[in-house]
Every structure is written in C-alpha cells, then in structure tokens.
Amino acid sequence: MDVFALCADEVRAHDRDRFLADLFAPEAKRRYLFALHAFNLEIVRVRELVSDPMPGEIRLQWWRDVLAGEARGEVAGHPVAAALLETIGLHNLPRAAFDNLIEAHIFDLYNDPMPTLGDLEGYAGETVSVLIQLAALVLAGGEDPHTADAAGHAGVAQALTGLMRALPYHARRQQLFIPTDLMDRHGVKADEIFAGRTTPELLALLADLRSTARRHLEAGREALARIDRVALPAFQPVALVAPVLSLMDRADYDPFKTVIDPPQWKRQWWLWRAARRGSF
C-alpha cells in the first residue's frame, strides 16, 4: 500500500486547491506535502464526522497520541498517519506545531463565539499559517527557510478569506467564526447570520474583514522577499486569496447567495501566474 498515493488521492478529492498548488513543488517533495495536507483534512473534517463534541475531542486526542508515539499499533492501518509520521521524521518537523494545530481546531467542535479579531488571527496562525510553515520546512529539507513571518501573515490572509467564503456553510450549522467585537462594532446580530439574512451592517463587516485579510496579504508579500526561495511552493495556495477577495468586492455580492467557486482552469491560471512571478 502506497500511503503517500492515498494521501494524494484524498487531497485531490477533498482539497482541490491545495492539490493543484502542491503540483508546483519539486516532484520529490510533493508526496510529503500531500501527507501534510491529508493530515489537515483529517483534522478539519472531524466536526462533519461526529454528532457532538465529545467524540470529536476523542478523535483529535487519537491524533495527539499518534504524534506522541502512543498509538503505534493502530498507525499501520491508517495511511495518513503513517505518511505523516514518515514526513515528520524525514524532515525533523516540530511536533509541537502539530499539537497546536489540533488544539486550535477544538474550537471547531463547539458553537462558541469567536471573541475578538485578535483571537481569530491567532486561530488562523495556529492552523493555516502553521500548515504553510510546515510545508516550507519540508521543502527546505528540515532547515530553517526563514519563512515564519511570511507564513504567519499569508496564512491569516488565506484563513480569513476561506472563512468568509464558507460563511453560508457555517451559518447553517449555527457556527460563527466572525469575531464578536467586529459584530458589535458594526451592529451585526448572530441570529441574522444564522437566518442567512444579508444586511448593510453585515456587508460593511465583511468589507472590514477583507481589508484585514489584504493587510496580512501585503505584509506576507513583503516578508516573502526575505525567505529561502526553495520554500516558495509552500505559499502557492495563497495565490488564490487576492482573486477571491476581488470577487467578494463586487457591488452585487451577497455572502449567502453569491457562489465564490471559480472554475478549475481559472484557479490553475492564478496558481501558474503566481509561480512564474515567485509571489502571491
């Protein structure tokens, strides 16, 4: 059983944008990026697979046990776990980063409010930014590629954009990633979001959040100039952020009705263009 091929199949089927982006990495490294991104899928899909938070916490704890070497007997039958452990070992990846990613995603299991924009940025940093940083370490052979600052900002921009894009999905399951402090500032009510009601206040809030995403995107671009260039493919998925934000800028944009799902050929073009430029 080729566990890395199975990881690639999972990412191709369930995280198409990252799969397409990973194809721009050197061929010898792609398998390890697929392992990272398949692991991420395992974590972010936990809420979809459980009926209440407790089984979700148990499932996340199993992954902690895998990382700690306490679930060896079960790992052989789990291709993503086996591929992940090999990836970590070959590239000397920090296990604490994986633990922090898992810990951050416990938030996903509950319908607690996201208190502040700072909390949301922290969540994004421990999840999407960490994933970029780990990919950069893989590409750099485990050496420091000096990407922490760039990955931090780029990951926040990518996460905020993805969460805005997923607003209708989260609203249907009564979950809010929009920070309470922003909602209070703009006069947005949670029950209006859960009802799928677009208001001028919500549109203003989302415009504000897009501005925050763009600030992080620009800071990430500036930091990109200081990184080891071998790590550039780790940032490839971020190339889709600016075009998606632009689609949300349309005057007729309705977060609950406007489908932000560009065709694959267009996403591939955006990725190819970014790879040619060496930036996102």
C-alpha positions in Angstrom: 0.0 0.0 0.0 1.5 3.3 -1.1 0.3 5.6 1.8 1.5 8.7 0.0 -0.5 7.9 -3.1 -3.6 7.5 -0.9 -2.8 10.9 0.7 -2.6 12.5 -2.7 -6.0 10.9 -3.7 -7.6 12.4 -0.5 -6.2 15.9 -1.2 -7.2 15.7 -4.8 -10.8 14.7 -3.9 -11.4 17.0 -0.9 -8.9 19.9 -1.0 -8.6 20.6 -4.7 -6.9 24.0 -4.4 -4.1 22.7 -2.2 -3.7 19.7 -4.5 -3.3 21.9 -7.6 -0.9 24.1 -5.6 1.2 21.2 -4.5 1.9 20.2 -8.1 4.1 23.2 -8.4 6.5 21.8 -5.8 9.5 19.7 -6.8 8.3 16.2 -7.6 10.4 14.6 -4.9 8.7 16.7 -2.2 5.1 16.6 -3.4 4.4 13.3 -1.6 5.3 14.9 1.8 3.1 18.0 1.1 0.2 15.7 0.2 0.8 14.0 3.6 0.6 17.3 5.4 -2.5 18.4 3.6 -4.2 15.0 4.0 -3.5 15.2 7.8 -5.1 18.7 7.8 -8.1 17.3 6.1 -8.4 14.6 8.8 -8.5 17.4 11.4 -10.7 19.9 9.8 -13.3 17.3 8.9 -13.7 16.0 12.4 -16.8 18.1 13.1 -18.5 16.7 10.0 -18.0 13.2 11.2 -19.3 13.4 14.7 -22.7 14.0 16.2 -21.4 16.0 19.3 -18.2 17.5 20.6 -17.0 14.6 22.8 -16.4 12.1 20.1 -14.7 14.8 18.2 -12.3 15.5 21.1 -11.6 11.8 21.3 -10.8 11.7 17.6 -8.4 14.7 18.0 -6.8 13.0 21.0 -6.1 10.0 18.9 -4.0 12.2 16.6 -2.2 13.6 19.6 -1.4 10.0 20.6 -0.1 9.3 17.1 2.2 12.3 17.2 3.4 11.3 20.7 4.2 7.7 19.5 1.5 6.2 21.8 -0.8 4.8 19.0 1.8 2.8 17.1 -0.3 -0.4 16.8 -3.1 1.5 15.0 -0.9 3.6 12.8 -0.1 0.9 10.3 -3.7 0.7 9.3 -4.1 4.4 8.8 -2.3 5.6 5.7 -2.4 9.3 6.5 -1.0 8.7 10.0 1.8 6.5 8.6 2.7 9.0 5.9 2.6 11.9 8.3 5.0 10.2 10.8 7.4 9.4 7.9 7.2 13.0 6.8 7.9 14.4 10.3 10.8 12.0 10.8 12.5 12.7 7.5 12.2 16.5 7.8 12.6 16.9 11.5 9.3 18.8 11.8 8.4 20.2 15.2 5.7 18.0 16.7 4.5 20.9 18.9 3.3 22.7 15.8 1.0 19.8 15.0 -0.2 19.7 18.6 -1.0 23.4 18.4 -2.9 22.9 15.2 -5.0 20.2 16.7 -5.6 22.2 19.8 -6.8 25.2 17.8 -9.3 23.1 15.9 -11.0 22.0 19.1 -12.8 25.4 18.6 -14.5 23.9 15.5 -16.3 21.3 17.6 -18.4 23.8 19.5 -20.6 26.7 18.7 -18.8 29.1 21.0 -18.4 32.7 19.7 -15.0 33.9 18.4 -14.4 36.7 20.9 -12.1 39.1 19.1 -10.4 39.7 15.8 -7.1 39.0 17.6 -8.5 35.6 18.6 -9.4 34.9 15.0 -6.0 35.9 13.8 -4.5 33.6 16.5 -6.7 30.7 15.4 -5.6 31.3 11.8 -2.0 31.5 12.8 -2.1 28.1 14.6 -3.9 26.4 11.7 -3.3 27.7 8.2 -0.1 29.6 8.9 1.4 26.6 10.7 0.5 24.4 7.7 2.4 26.8 5.4 5.4 26.9 7.7 5.5 23.1 7.9 5.4 22.8 4.1 8.2 25.3 3.9 10.3 23.2 6.3 9.6 20.1 4.2 10.8 22.0 1.0 13.9 23.2 2.8 14.8 19.7 4.0 14.1 20.5 7.6 16.4 23.5 7.7 15.1 27.0 8.7 13.8 28.6 5.5 13.2 32.0 7.3 9.5 31.8 6.5 7.9 32.3 9.9 6.9 35.9 9.3 5.7 35.4 5.7 3.8 32.2 6.7 2.2 34.0 9.6 0.7 36.8 7.6 0.0 34.7 4.5 -1.8 32.1 6.5 -4.0 34.6 8.2 -5.0 36.2 4.9 -5.8 32.7 3.5 -7.8 31.7 6.5 -9.9 34.8 6.7 -10.7 34.6 3.0 -11.7 30.9 3.4 -13.9 31.6 6.4 -15.7 34.4 4.6 -16.2 32.1 1.7 -17.6 29.4 4.0 -20.0 31.8 5.9 -23.2 30.2 4.5 -22.0 26.7 5.4 -21.0 27.7 9.0 -24.2 29.7 9.4 -26.3 26.6 8.6 -24.7 24.7 11.4 -25.1 27.7 13.8 -21.3 28.3 14.0 -19.7 31.7 13.9 -16.1 32.5 13.2 -16.8 36.2 12.7 -15.4 37.9 15.9 -17.9 39.3 18.4 -16.0 42.6 18.7 -16.5 43.2 14.9 -20.1 42.2 15.1 -20.7 44.7 18.0 -18.8 47.4 16.1 -21.0 47.0 13.0 -24.2 46.2 14.8 -24.5 42.7 13.3 -26.7 40.1 15.1 -25.9 36.4 15.2 -29.5 35.4 14.6 -29.5 37.4 11.3 -26.4 35.4 10.1 -27.9 32.1 11.1 -31.1 33.0 9.2 -29.0 33.8 6.1 -30.1 37.4 6.1 -27.8 39.8 4.3 -27.9 43.3 5.9 -25.9 46.5 5.2 -24.2 46.0 8.5 -23.0 42.5 7.6 -21.7 43.7 4.2 -19.8 46.5 6.0 -18.3 44.0 8.5 -17.2 41.7 5.7 -15.6 44.6 3.8 -13.8 45.4 7.0 -12.6 41.8 7.3 -11.5 41.8 3.7 -9.4 44.8 4.4 -7.8 42.9 7.3 -7.1 40.0 5.0 -5.5 42.3 2.5 -3.2 43.9 5.1 -1.9 40.5 6.1 -1.5 39.5 2.4 0.6 42.6 1.7 2.7 42.0 4.9 3.2 38.4 3.7 4.4 39.6 0.3 6.9 41.9 1.9 8.2 39.2 4.1 8.4 36.8 1.2 11.4 38.7 -0.1 13.5 37.5 2.9 12.8 33.8 2.7 14.8 30.9 1.2 13.4 30.7 -2.3 13.3 26.9 -2.1 10.3 27.3 0.2 8.2 29.3 -2.3 5.9 26.4 -3.3 4.7 26.3 0.3 3.0 29.6 -0.4 1.4 28.6 -3.7 -2.2 28.2 -2.3 -2.1 31.8 -1.1 -2.1 32.8 -4.8 -5.9 32.3 -4.8 -6.5 34.7 -2.0 -6.4 38.1 -3.8 -8.6 36.9 -6.8 -11.2 35.5 -4.4 -11.2 38.7 -2.3 -11.8 40.7 -5.6 -14.8 38.5 -6.4 -16.2 39.5 -3.0 -15.7 43.2 -3.8 -18.5 43.1 -6.4 -21.3 45.6 -5.8 -23.9 42.8 -6.1 -22.1 40.5 -3.7 -24.4 38.6 -1.3 -22.5 36.3 1.1 -25.4 33.9 1.2 -26.3 33.8 -2.5 -23.1 34.7 -4.5 -21.2 31.5 -5.2 -17.5 32.1 -5.0 -16.3 29.0 -6.8 -14.1 29.9 -9.8 -13.7 27.2 -12.4 -10.7 25.0 -12.1 -9.0 26.4 -15.3 -9.1 29.9 -13.7 -7.6 28.7 -10.4 -4.9 26.9 -12.3 -4.1 30.1 -14.2 -3.9 32.1 -11.0 -1.5 29.5 -9.5 0.6 29.3 -12.6 0.9 33.1 -12.8 2.0 33.3 -9.1 4.6 30.5 -9.7 6.0 32.5 -12.6 6.2 35.6 -10.6 7.6 33.9 -7.5 5.0 35.7 -5.3 1.4 35.5 -4.3 
